[in-house]
Amino acid sequence: MTKTVFYVEGMSCKSCAAKIEQACNEVGAIKVQVDLVQKQVEIEHDPNSLEAGLLKEQVEKLGYKIV
């Protein structure tokens, strides 16, 4: 397993967190933790079946910016 951490601009509420969690889970993330205060998303995934680039794309498709 690998943990990937993204710092995300534009998250402001639990609804934002839920959307990000759902989008990452849809592509095969094992565990997703969103920290609204720190503006970060920590994603646990298998690097052999799910690349960090795809996770980044999923978050950005929702309209958030990875910094």
N, C-alpha and C positions, 0 to 999 in steps of 0.2 A: 504494500500500500504506500501511497504517496500523499502528502498533504500539500495543497497549493493554496496560497493566501493572496487574495486580491484586495486592494484598497479601492473603494468604489465611491464615486461622487454621485449624488442625486438620491441616495437612500434616505428616507426621512420617517418611515413609519413601519408598523408591523405588516401592512399590506405589501410594501416594497420587499420586505424580508421574505414573505411567503412566496411572492412571484419568483424571486431569485432561487429560493430553495426548490420550488417546483421545476423550474427550467433546468437546473443542474441535475436533479433527480431523473428527469426525462431522458437525459443522454447517458445515464449510467453512474452518476456519483453515488458513493456508498453512504457518505455522511456530509451534511452541509450545515455549517453554523454561521449565522449572520449576527454581527455585532454592530448595532446601529450607532452606538456611542463612538466606537473606534472607526466606524465607516469601513469595516472590513468583512470579507467573506472567507471562511476557511473551509476548504473542500477536500474530503478524503476520497481518493479514487485509485483505481488500478491503472498505472501508467501504460500497461500493455494494451489495454482496451479503450482507454479514454485519455486523450492528450489535453494538457492545460490550455492549449490554443482553442480547442473546441468549447471548453468551459468559458473562456473569455468571450468567445463569440456569442454564446448563449446569454450571458449577462448583458453584453452590449446590444443585442437584439431587442432587449427590453427597454432600451433608452438610457441606460446608465453608462457612466464613463469609468473605465479602469484607469487608475493613476499609479 
